[in-house]
Structures are given as structure tokens and as C-alpha cells.
């Protein structure tokens, strides 16, 4: 049964640091970025040409990394300006391009709806593309706390935390605010936590980001987006007012507004990540295994601002949980979200109709079990991941004012469950 899939063991982790970049280094990195963008765009053009050629002629020519590598060697031989850049970084562009195209092909093969597909790698525009340079082992070294890059560029690193081991590669990139970062790849090291003997089921939602099988671990929607909305709307209006006419370069005011908007967005994203990480830490510390809905955000669907904010919060929290679980060697299972709101967590019967969103209580037509809708879904995650039996246990029977609970499957002496044992 492939209803729940274990999160694949990944052999590496990323450590990202802010970089201190001098004006010389900045110019060198931007020039390197320009050369890389040119190579990327060549890859896009070549790949499209081959595709069109095959379509017209019925041939099956390929355009894999080997051919693209050959193209790069040839281009470097004939163009001195390209040779000024590091070949390590330029070869990585071809690897990145190959990966991006493979992902697009995979999504097409899997027949994902268009809105959720990763598109084919597209042409990068000078004004819009931010530099992102990948240096593999032989393209960088760390010395005296500074980062030495192929081509003679040296940048300072803000060591906000310790790098656990020797990194195998580093990606140097600039974000939309103009800040530079270095993201180091190191072999992942599991930091095991003591066993707890407990499992948790997690369901994602709009009003409550996470509803779990254990109340203290529920996570209310923090509404970071709503609080920042006022600012974002202001910057949006500012940008609209200053929008350049078609074909004209953006004004300084427009670029300023765009930067402010990016800054506000980033702030929201950081808060979401922080909330997610704190929650994930608690969940992972207290449970050996977690079954979690494999929620995929639907940003491209036409939805309300509230829905988008909730989706973003869920996305950030899910990533935090997976990463935290991996870091501490916990068993995190992703459960396919289909029908999780329709199934009964107690008898596995499936409701005939989807529960309308307004209906907050789940009532099973087969066994009569009722409980809050999201709590039922959270428990379905546990069942699907194989972490629990379908038979109800004492703790998840509806609350009774009795100290004694009948064992499941064993008729109580009175034959009527615990209600006859009410304390006087
Ligand atoms: Zn049922």
C-alpha cells in the first residue's frame, strides 16, 4: 500500500551564511553571473532547437549534458570573455539546466495539472535574473574564515553558526534585496534524540495550520501574512503608480518600491519559518514517528488572500518538520492527501460525499463515530502510515465522565459501556 511514503534519507544538509562582499568582489561575482546567464540561455536555445528539429523531422536527436558540455568547451575556446570566468561554475550551469529540464519532463510524464508542473527551463533576462553561482569542491576553499572562489574572488563570511564539517560545495547567490549569501553543502549528521514511544498524526488546515492527534501540539495559524498585508498593499500601490511604460527602463522610485515590497515579503517568510521551526522542534523532540499530510500548495489557483497565506504557512511548517525529523533521525511519513477528510479514522469506512467545508464535525455513517473534522483527518494520517490500529483505544473514545473505560472489543459488564459507571 503506497498510501504513505517515508521521507527519503538524504545524505546532505545546507548551511547558509550571509556574505560580506567588497565592491571588487561584487563586480567579479556579477560578471560571473552574466556569463552564467549567457550559458543558461544558450542551453535553453539549443534545447528548444533540438525539440523543434525532432518535431519537424521525426528524428530523435538528444541534447544532454554531454553535448552541452562540448558546446561550452567550444564556446570557451572561441570567446575570450567567456574564458575569463571559472569553468567550474560554468559547467555547473549545465548540470543545473539538466536537472531543471529533467524535473519538467518528470512532471509531464506524471501528468500533473499544468498549474503545478515545473515549466521547461526558460530564458533568463538580465534585469530579472539574480546571480546564483555553484562552486564544487575544486572551485572554492575556506581559509582564515574567508571564502576563496575560483577566479580569485575573496569574500567574507558571517559565521552565524559553526559549519559542522568540510563542505562539498557552495552556492553563492544574491537575493532580491541585494544581499549575498553562501549556502554550503555538508554531509548530514543525524543527532539522535531519546526514544519516546509516541507517534503523532498531523493534518494541515486554514484556520489552524496544524491539527494533530494530541491537542498540545496543535498549531494555530499565526497570521503573519495578515499583519503584514497593510504594508504590502501600500508597496503594491506604490509600484503601480511608478510602473514604467512599456519598453522604458524602470525609474529609481519604482525599483525602490519593489525593494521595499521584497523586504516586507521576506520578513513574513522568515517569521513563518521561525514559527514552523519552533513547532517542529517540539513535535520531533516528543515523538518517534510523525504521519503528516503530503500537502502541496496551490498558489496558482484562484484563491483568497487568506487561503494563500494559510498555504504559505503550511508550506513553511511542513518543510521545517521534514528537515527537523531528518536532522534528529525521526520517522516522518508523508501521507497522500486524497480522501483524508472523507475516511473514518475508526472503521476505515469512506463517506460517500466530500464533507462541506462549513461542516466542522465528522460523523461516520458506518460506525457512528463522531469527532471534530480535523482531528479525524489527523488520525487518518496515523492509520494510513500504519502507526496505529483502526480499533479505538481508550484515549480517543469520545470524552466520558468516567474513570474506567471499557476495553475495545470486550463488552463491559453492564453491556452498555462506561455510562453505568458514572461516579455519584
Ligand atoms: Zn466509522
Boltz pocket constraint, residues with backbone or C-beta under 6 A from the ligand:
constraints:
  - pocket:
      binder: B
      contacts: [[A, 344], [A, 345], [A, 346], [A, 347], [A, 348], [A, 349], [A, 364], [A, 365], [A, 366], [A, 367], [A, 368], [A, 369]]
      max_distance: 6.0
